[in-house]
Amino acid sequence: MKSIKQFALGTAVALGVGFSGAMTTAVQAEDANYVPLLTYRTGPYAGSGIHIANGMHDYLQMLNERDGGIGGVKLALEECETGYNAQKGVECYEATKGKGALVYNPYSTGITLQLIPKAGVDKIPVLSMGYGLSAAAVGSTFPWIFNVPDTYWDGASVVIKYIGEQEGGLENLKGKKIGYIFLDAGYGREPLPLLEQLAEKYGFELLQYPVPGAEMQNQSSQWLNVRRDRPDYMVMWGWGAMNPTAVKEAVKIRFPMDKFIGVWWSAGDDDASAGGEGAKGYKALNFSGVGADFPALDDIKKHVVDAGKSSTDASSIGSTLYNRGVLNSVIIAEGIRTAQELTGKKVITGEDMRLGLEALNLDEARLAELGLKGFAHPMKVTCEDHAGSHPVFIQEWDGKKWRQASDWIEPMTDVVRPLLEAAAAEYAEKNAPWPARTEPCPN
């Protein structure tokens, strides 16, 4: 791996961009499909970002090692360190887009918002899986952006729906207090329009507890306010160091953990375990597999981790965020495969990849064929809907590990979709002249 690291570091010096040498695959040829991975293995978000980065890399590397790539063509993988910083993310994008990049996975709402206007100009799609701009689900306005399988507004609607079920019906939310503790950034503020509308509709009081990025590990004031306000439920939109800190603080003030629910990015194993035995009962949304009992993960361990072609600790395979990274790369890989089938080409372009993502159809049979039966809910993308409002489930921490604690729960599509369409129209108006869609629809 020494020559790979030298190549990556040399590029970083030349361009002023931080490439992750240890996870860069030396396949930079015209007969490869190039997939840059924007990751963050350093900084306050590294505790979450490392697991995501490992899962993304390992699945794609497994396809290289086991299958020779996709459709007989190797994948060229290259990581670029963003530190979860929007400016660095844009620098990584600019440094790699000219290498034949097929798709970008920003893994930051802030970076995603910066890349949205660039995607259609550069003809490279952005896959912000379950994050980013919720309105980007409207494919007629955002043909180059994909946030399958769900938007943050879908997730927020599922949380409120679930809380309503615990109270015997949504009508019983009237007069309740629901606290919302969130990273005070684009990510944490993204669900607020929907939560505020649902609060008005169902009559509950939404209490907001923003956490500045610089104060993620010092939340004592927010949780003192929680203890004072005594909300009936707490909902968390956290990431990185914010999550374990919040769990520890909730335990400290003896907030009932069975009424504390995180979004799917607040569902890491390290997040929950930080609270020790007191965190038992903490819940979070999820849309990817729980545990390591999947044939595809066995193949990752055999062909990549045990073979020394990854920096992943084998014990982390099957953890929530590792599996999330795997699912992200499943979507990438299936987008490439679908694009190859649609175009008849083995080495594809970003424009081809957009077609492949827009025709994505991960049904139960295909998931089983991939060795991932039950790993995700079947998902399908259409030209109009780039997210799909797919079901998610609640998982619960039992003190040592996560377990699935609910069936799949459908988002409130009847509420969410009209809001998405209105938000997409508002975005286009604010960013006029926003181009009308001319891209062909593969469906």
C-alpha positions as CSV (number, residue, x, y, z in Angstrom):
1,M,0.0,0.0,0.0
2,K,3.1,2.3,0.2
3,S,2.9,3.4,-3.5
4,I,-0.8,4.1,-3.2
5,K,-0.2,6.3,-0.2
6,Q,2.6,8.2,-1.9
7,F,0.3,8.8,-4.9
8,A,-2.5,10.1,-2.7
9,L,-0.2,12.3,-0.6
10,G,1.5,13.7,-3.8
11,T,-1.9,14.6,-5.2
12,A,-2.9,16.2,-1.9
13,V,0.2,18.4,-1.8
14,A,-0.3,19.4,-5.4
15,L,-3.9,20.4,-5.0
16,G,-4.1,21.4,-1.4
17,V,-6.7,18.7,-0.8
18,G,-6.5,15.9,1.9
19,F,-6.7,12.5,0.3
20,S,-6.9,9.4,2.5
21,G,-4.1,7.3,1.2
22,A,-4.8,4.2,3.1
23,M,-8.2,3.7,1.4
24,T,-7.3,4.7,-2.1
25,T,-7.3,2.0,-4.8
26,A,-4.6,2.3,-7.5
27,V,-6.9,1.7,-10.5
28,Q,-6.6,4.9,-12.5
29,A,-7.0,3.6,-16.0
30,E,-9.4,4.4,-18.9
31,D,-10.9,1.0,-18.6
32,A,-12.1,1.5,-15.0
33,N,-15.2,3.2,-13.5
34,Y,-14.0,6.0,-11.2
35,V,-15.8,6.5,-7.9
36,P,-14.5,9.3,-5.6
37,L,-15.5,8.9,-2.0
38,L,-15.7,12.1,0.1
39,T,-15.0,11.0,3.6
40,Y,-13.9,12.3,7.0
41,R,-11.7,10.2,9.2
42,T,-10.5,13.1,11.3
43,G,-12.1,15.8,13.4
44,P,-15.1,15.9,15.7
45,Y,-17.3,13.9,13.3
46,A,-14.7,11.1,12.7
47,G,-16.3,8.8,15.3
48,S,-19.2,8.5,12.9
49,G,-17.5,9.2,9.6
50,I,-14.9,6.4,9.9
51,H,-17.5,3.6,10.1
52,I,-19.4,5.1,7.1
53,A,-16.2,5.4,5.1
54,N,-15.1,1.9,5.9
55,G,-18.5,0.4,4.9
56,M,-18.6,2.4,1.6
57,H,-15.0,1.4,0.7
58,D,-15.2,-2.2,1.7
59,Y,-18.3,-3.1,-0.3
60,L,-16.9,-1.6,-3.5
61,Q,-13.5,-3.1,-2.9
62,M,-15.1,-6.5,-2.3
63,L,-16.7,-6.3,-5.7
64,N,-13.3,-5.6,-7.2
65,E,-11.7,-8.5,-5.4
66,R,-14.5,-11.1,-5.7
67,D,-16.0,-10.2,-9.1
68,G,-13.4,-8.2,-10.9
69,G,-15.5,-5.1,-10.5
70,I,-18.9,-4.6,-12.1
71,G,-19.7,-5.9,-15.5
72,G,-16.1,-7.0,-15.9
73,V,-14.8,-3.5,-15.2
74,K,-12.8,-2.6,-12.1
75,L,-13.8,0.3,-9.8
76,A,-11.2,3.0,-9.2
77,L,-11.8,4.2,-5.7
78,E,-10.2,7.3,-4.2
79,E,-11.0,8.9,-0.9
80,C,-10.7,12.6,-0.2
81,E,-10.8,13.9,3.4
82,T,-13.3,16.7,3.9
83,G,-13.4,17.0,7.7
84,Y,-17.1,17.5,7.3
85,N,-16.2,21.0,6.1
86,A,-18.2,22.5,3.1
87,Q,-15.2,24.3,1.7
88,K,-13.0,21.3,1.8
89,G,-15.8,19.2,0.3
90,V,-16.0,21.5,-2.7
91,E,-12.2,21.4,-3.0
92,C,-12.4,17.6,-3.1
93,Y,-15.1,17.8,-5.7
94,E,-13.1,20.2,-7.9
95,A,-9.9,18.1,-7.6
96,T,-11.6,14.8,-8.6
97,K,-14.4,15.7,-11.0
98,G,-12.1,15.7,-14.1
99,K,-11.0,12.1,-13.5
100,G,-14.3,10.7,-14.9
101,A,-16.2,10.8,-11.6
102,L,-19.5,8.9,-11.8
103,V,-21.2,10.1,-8.6
104,Y,-20.5,12.1,-5.5
105,N,-21.5,11.1,-1.9
106,P,-20.9,14.2,0.2
107,Y,-21.9,12.8,3.5
108,S,-22.7,16.3,4.7
109,T,-25.8,18.3,4.2
110,G,-23.6,21.4,4.0
111,I,-21.4,20.0,1.2
112,T,-24.5,18.7,-0.6
113,L,-26.0,22.1,-0.7
114,Q,-22.8,23.4,-2.3
115,L,-22.8,20.7,-4.9
116,I,-26.4,20.8,-6.0
117,P,-26.0,23.7,-8.4
118,K,-22.8,22.1,-9.8
119,A,-24.2,18.7,-10.6
120,G,-26.3,19.6,-13.6
121,V,-23.5,21.8,-15.1
122,D,-20.8,19.1,-14.7
123,K,-23.2,16.3,-15.5
124,I,-22.2,14.3,-12.4
125,P,-25.0,13.1,-10.1
126,V,-25.0,13.6,-6.3
127,L,-26.2,10.7,-4.1
128,S,-27.1,12.1,-0.7
129,M,-28.5,8.9,0.8
130,G,-31.0,9.9,3.5
131,Y,-29.6,13.4,4.0
132,G,-29.1,16.7,2.2
133,L,-31.9,18.9,0.8
134,S,-35.2,17.2,1.3
135,A,-36.7,19.0,-1.7
136,A,-34.2,17.3,-4.0
137,A,-36.5,14.3,-3.9
138,V,-38.5,16.1,-6.6
139,G,-36.8,14.7,-9.7
140,S,-38.5,17.1,-12.1
141,T,-36.7,20.0,-10.4
142,F,-33.5,18.2,-9.4
143,P,-32.7,15.5,-12.1
144,W,-29.1,15.2,-10.9
145,I,-29.7,14.8,-7.1
146,F,-30.8,11.5,-5.4
147,N,-31.7,11.1,-1.7
148,V,-33.1,7.6,-1.9
149,P,-34.4,5.9,0.3
150,D,-35.8,8.7,2.4
151,T,-35.6,12.4,3.1
152,Y,-35.2,14.0,6.5
153,W,-38.8,15.1,6.2
154,D,-39.8,11.4,5.8
155,G,-37.8,10.6,8.9
156,A,-39.3,13.4,10.9
157,S,-42.8,12.2,9.9
158,V,-42.0,8.7,11.0
159,V,-40.8,9.8,14.4
160,I,-44.0,11.8,15.0
161,K,-46.1,8.9,13.7
162,Y,-44.3,6.5,16.0
163,I,-44.7,8.7,19.0
164,G,-48.4,9.0,18.1
165,E,-48.7,5.2,18.1
166,Q,-47.2,5.1,21.6
167,E,-49.8,7.6,22.8
168,G,-52.7,5.7,21.3
169,G,-53.1,7.8,18.2
170,L,-51.8,11.1,16.7
171,E,-54.9,12.9,18.1
172,N,-53.5,12.2,21.5
173,L,-50.4,14.3,20.9
174,K,-52.4,17.5,21.6
175,G,-50.9,19.2,24.6
176,K,-47.7,17.1,24.6
177,K,-44.2,18.5,24.6
178,I,-41.7,17.1,22.1
179,G,-38.2,18.2,22.5
180,Y,-35.9,18.5,19.4
181,I,-32.2,18.6,20.1
182,F,-30.2,19.1,16.9
183,L,-26.8,20.0,15.5
184,D,-27.1,23.7,14.7
185,A,-26.2,23.4,11.1
186,G,-28.0,22.8,7.8
187,Y,-28.4,19.1,8.7
188,G,-30.1,19.7,12.0
189,R,-32.2,22.6,10.8
190,E,-33.4,20.7,7.7
191,P,-36.4,18.9,9.4
192,L,-37.7,22.0,11.2
193,P,-40.3,23.1,8.6
194,L,-42.0,19.8,8.7
195,L,-41.8,19.4,12.5
196,E,-43.3,22.9,13.0
197,Q,-46.1,22.1,10.6
198,L,-46.8,18.8,12.3
199,A,-46.8,20.5,15.7
200,E,-49.4,22.9,14.5
201,K,-51.5,20.2,12.9
202,Y,-51.5,17.8,15.9
203,G,-51.3,20.4,18.7
204,F,-48.1,19.4,20.4
205,E,-45.4,21.9,21.5
206,L,-42.1,21.7,19.8
207,L,-39.2,22.6,22.1
208,Q,-36.0,23.4,20.3
209,Y,-32.5,22.8,21.7
210,P,-29.8,23.7,19.2
211,V,-26.3,22.5,19.7
212,P,-23.5,24.6,18.1
213,G,-20.9,22.5,16.3
214,A,-18.1,23.9,18.5
215,E,-20.0,22.8,21.6
216,M,-21.0,19.3,20.7
217,Q,-19.2,17.8,23.7
218,N,-20.6,20.4,26.1
219,Q,-24.3,20.1,26.2
220,S,-24.9,20.5,29.9
221,S,-26.9,23.8,29.4
222,Q,-29.2,22.2,26.8
223,W,-30.0,19.2,29.1
224,L,-30.5,21.4,32.1
225,N,-33.2,23.1,30.0
226,V,-34.6,19.7,29.1
227,R,-34.8,18.8,32.8
228,R,-36.5,22.1,33.4
229,D,-39.0,21.8,30.5
230,R,-39.8,18.2,31.1
231,P,-40.7,17.2,27.5
232,D,-42.7,14.0,27.1
233,Y,-40.4,12.8,24.3
234,M,-37.0,13.9,23.0
235,V,-36.0,13.6,19.3
236,M,-32.3,14.0,18.2
237,W,-30.8,15.0,14.9
238,G,-27.1,14.6,15.9
239,W,-23.9,13.5,14.3
240,G,-20.3,12.8,15.3
241,A,-19.4,13.7,18.9
242,M,-22.8,15.2,19.5
243,N,-24.5,11.9,19.7
244,P,-22.6,10.1,22.6
245,T,-22.5,13.3,24.5
246,A,-26.3,13.7,24.3
247,V,-26.9,10.1,25.3
248,K,-24.6,10.5,28.4
249,E,-26.3,13.8,29.3
250,A,-29.8,12.3,29.0
251,V,-28.7,9.4,31.3
252,K,-27.3,12.0,33.7
253,I,-30.6,13.8,34.1
254,R,-32.5,10.5,34.2
255,F,-34.5,11.3,31.1
256,P,-36.6,8.2,30.3
257,M,-34.5,6.6,27.5
258,D,-37.4,4.7,26.0
259,K,-38.8,8.2,25.0
260,F,-35.6,9.4,23.5
261,I,-35.5,8.8,19.7
262,G,-32.6,9.6,17.3
263,V,-32.6,10.0,13.5
264,W,-30.8,7.3,11.5
265,W,-27.5,9.3,11.8
266,S,-27.8,9.2,15.6
267,A,-28.0,5.4,15.6
268,G,-24.3,4.4,15.9
269,D,-23.2,1.7,18.3
270,D,-20.7,4.1,19.9
271,D,-23.5,6.6,20.3
272,A,-25.6,4.4,22.4
273,S,-22.9,2.6,24.3
274,A,-21.6,5.9,25.6
275,G,-24.5,5.9,28.1
276,G,-23.6,2.6,29.6
277,E,-26.4,0.5,31.1
278,G,-28.3,3.7,31.6
279,A,-28.8,4.1,27.8
280,K,-30.8,0.9,27.7
281,G,-34.1,1.7,25.8
282,Y,-32.6,4.5,23.6
283,K,-34.2,4.3,20.2
284,A,-33.3,5.4,16.7
285,L,-34.6,5.2,13.2
286,N,-32.9,2.9,10.7
287,F,-33.3,1.8,7.1
288,S,-30.2,-0.5,6.8
289,G,-29.5,-4.0,8.2
290,V,-28.9,-4.7,11.9
291,G,-25.9,-7.1,12.6
292,A,-23.4,-9.0,10.5
293,D,-25.5,-12.0,9.5
294,F,-25.5,-11.4,5.8
295,P,-23.6,-13.3,3.1
296,A,-22.4,-10.1,1.5
297,L,-20.8,-9.0,4.8
298,D,-19.1,-12.5,5.0
299,D,-17.6,-11.8,1.6
300,I,-16.4,-8.4,2.7
301,K,-14.6,-10.0,5.7
302,K,-13.1,-12.7,3.6
303,H,-12.0,-10.8,0.5
304,V,-11.2,-7.4,1.9
305,V,-10.8,-7.1,5.7
306,D,-9.1,-10.5,6.4
307,A,-7.0,-10.0,3.2
308,G,-5.6,-6.8,4.6
309,K,-7.1,-4.6,1.9
310,S,-9.0,-2.4,4.4
311,S,-8.4,-0.4,7.6
312,T,-11.6,-1.8,9.1
313,D,-11.5,-3.5,12.4
314,A,-13.4,-6.8,11.8
315,S,-15.4,-6.3,15.0
316,S,-17.1,-3.3,13.5
317,I,-18.6,-5.2,10.6
318,G,-22.3,-5.3,11.1
319,S,-22.4,-2.1,13.2
320,T,-25.1,0.4,12.3
321,L,-23.0,3.0,10.6
322,Y,-20.7,0.5,8.9
323,N,-23.8,-1.2,7.4
324,R,-25.1,2.2,6.4
325,G,-21.9,2.8,4.4
326,V,-22.4,-0.6,2.8
327,L,-25.9,0.2,1.7
328,N,-24.7,3.5,0.2
329,S,-22.3,1.5,-1.9
330,V,-24.9,-1.0,-2.9
331,I,-26.9,1.8,-4.4
332,I,-23.8,3.1,-6.2
333,A,-23.0,-0.4,-7.5
334,E,-26.5,-1.1,-8.6
335,G,-26.6,2.4,-10.3
336,I,-23.5,1.5,-12.3
337,R,-24.8,-2.0,-13.2
338,T,-28.2,-0.5,-14.3
339,A,-26.4,2.2,-16.3
340,Q,-24.3,-0.5,-18.1
341,E,-27.5,-2.4,-19.0
342,L,-29.3,0.7,-20.2
343,T,-26.4,2.0,-22.3
344,G,-24.6,-1.2,-23.4
345,K,-21.4,0.4,-22.2
346,K,-19.0,-1.1,-19.6
347,V,-17.1,2.1,-18.8
348,I,-19.8,4.7,-18.2
349,T,-20.0,8.5,-17.7
350,G,-21.7,10.6,-15.1
351,E,-24.6,11.1,-17.5
352,D,-25.0,7.4,-17.8
353,M,-24.8,7.0,-14.0
354,R,-27.7,9.5,-13.7
355,L,-29.8,7.3,-15.9
356,G,-28.8,4.2,-13.8
357,L,-29.8,5.9,-10.5
358,E,-33.1,7.1,-11.9
359,A,-33.9,3.5,-13.0
360,L,-32.7,1.9,-9.7
361,N,-35.0,-0.9,-8.6
362,L,-33.7,-2.8,-5.6
363,D,-36.4,-5.4,-5.1
364,E,-36.4,-8.3,-2.6
365,A,-35.1,-10.7,-5.3
366,R,-32.2,-8.5,-6.1
367,L,-31.3,-7.9,-2.5
368,A,-31.3,-11.7,-1.9
369,E,-29.1,-12.2,-5.0
370,L,-26.6,-9.7,-3.6
371,G,-26.4,-11.6,-0.3
372,L,-28.4,-8.9,1.5
373,K,-31.8,-10.4,2.0
374,G,-33.6,-8.3,4.6
375,F,-30.8,-5.8,4.7
376,A,-33.0,-3.0,3.4
377,H,-36.6,-2.4,2.4
378,P,-37.0,-2.8,-1.4
379,M,-36.5,0.6,-3.0
380,K,-37.3,2.0,-6.4
381,V,-36.5,5.4,-7.9
382,T,-38.6,7.2,-10.5
383,C,-38.1,10.3,-12.6
384,E,-40.5,12.2,-10.4
385,D,-39.4,10.8,-7.0
386,H,-35.7,10.5,-6.2
387,A,-36.2,9.5,-2.6
388,G,-39.3,7.3,-2.6
389,S,-40.5,7.9,1.0
390,H,-39.6,4.3,1.8
391,P,-40.4,2.7,5.1
392,V,-38.0,2.8,8.1
393,F,-38.0,1.0,11.4
394,I,-37.2,1.8,15.0
395,Q,-34.2,0.0,16.6
396,E,-33.6,-0.1,20.4
397,W,-30.4,-0.4,22.4
398,D,-30.6,-3.3,24.8
399,G,-27.5,-2.2,26.8
400,K,-25.1,-4.1,24.5
401,K,-26.4,-4.0,21.0
402,W,-29.2,-2.8,18.8
403,R,-32.3,-4.8,18.1
404,Q,-35.2,-4.1,15.7
405,A,-38.0,-2.8,17.9
406,S,-40.8,-2.1,15.3
407,D,-42.0,-3.2,11.9
408,W,-41.3,-1.0,8.9
409,I,-43.1,2.3,9.3
410,E,-44.4,4.2,6.3
411,P,-43.6,8.0,6.2
412,M,-46.6,10.4,6.1
413,T,-46.4,10.7,2.3
414,D,-49.7,12.6,2.1
415,V,-48.2,15.4,4.3
416,V,-44.5,15.2,3.1
417,R,-44.9,15.1,-0.7
418,P,-46.8,18.3,-1.1
419,L,-44.3,20.1,1.1
420,L,-41.4,18.7,-0.9
421,E,-42.9,19.9,-4.1
422,A,-43.6,23.4,-2.7
423,A,-40.0,23.5,-1.3
424,A,-38.6,22.5,-4.7
425,A,-40.5,25.2,-6.4
426,E,-39.4,27.7,-3.8
427,Y,-35.7,26.7,-4.3
428,A,-36.0,27.0,-8.1
429,E,-37.5,30.5,-7.7
430,K,-34.8,31.7,-5.2
431,N,-32.1,30.3,-7.5
432,A,-33.5,31.6,-10.7
433,P,-32.8,31.0,-13.5
434,W,-33.0,27.4,-12.4
435,P,-32.9,25.2,-15.5
436,A,-36.0,23.3,-16.5
437,R,-35.5,19.6,-16.7
438,T,-34.4,18.4,-20.2
439,E,-32.8,15.1,-19.1
440,P,-34.3,11.9,-20.6
441,C,-36.3,9.7,-18.3
442,P,-35.2,6.0,-18.4
443,N,-38.4,4.7,-16.8
